[in-house]
């Protein structure tokens, strides 16, 4: 949470100072203040629209564990490990409370249905964060060029940074969850044959 607050706060301060002192645009202090403060709210609302569309209007089968686009290669996992993901992943905000499914910790690791749902939620989350990363820059089209470049662009860059972190975490976790699911399914099959 601290990472998000600091990133957003620093962006707002830099946008404010940049537009007031370094690249003055002839705007009043009030207008620069309001536009600087508006940026995080615009980005969060924009992200929320696409998160809602993906989570509630698209069929769950598009996000199943069997979809090829959600398969994570060993190379991709190695890249995440080279970036030190194991050391910082627990410090990134997890917003599972909006979907009533927290992805911070596997709370029922012996239940195959739960693990499969966990993978589904990770796939939803990675799609949401990917599209927030990409489409965060589209919001610039709804503002005059001067405001888009001076205010919205820095917010979109911060939004992209804050979207890529959870995307990497979710994709990093999927192969581990998939391996756990396979083990649980094999265990269940053995239990059936032994019964």
RATA-V157018 format. One record per backbone hydrogen bond with DSSP energy under -1.0 kcal/mol. CO is the residue of the C=O (numbers start at 1). NH is the residue of the N-H. If there is no record, write none. Layout:
# RATA-V157018
CO	NH
CO	NH
This chain:
# RATA-V157018
1	5
2	6
3	7
4	8
5	9
6	10
7	11
8	12
9	13
10	14
11	15
12	16
13	17
14	18
15	19
16	20
17	21
17	22
18	23
28	32
29	33
30	34
31	35
32	36
33	37
34	38
35	39
38	42
39	43
40	44
41	45
42	46
43	47
44	48
45	49
46	50
47	51
48	52
49	53
50	54
51	55
52	56
53	57
59	62
60	63
61	64
64	67
67	70
68	71
73	77
74	78
75	79
76	80
77	81
78	82
79	83
80	85
81	84
84	87
84	88
85	89
88	91
89	92
95	98
96	99
96	101
105	107
108	111
111	115
112	116
113	117
114	118
115	119
116	120
117	121
118	122
119	123
120	124
121	125
122	126
123	127
124	128
125	129
126	130
127	131
128	132
129	133
130	134
131	135
132	136
137	140
138	141
139	142
140	143
144	148
145	149
146	150
147	151
147	152
148	153
151	155
152	156
153	157
154	158
155	159
156	160
157	161
158	162
159	163
160	164
161	165
163	167
164	168
165	169
166	170
167	171
168	172
169	173
170	174
173	177
174	178
175	179
176	180
177	181
178	182
179	183
180	184
181	185
182	186
183	187
184	188
185	189
186	190
187	191
188	192
189	193
190	194
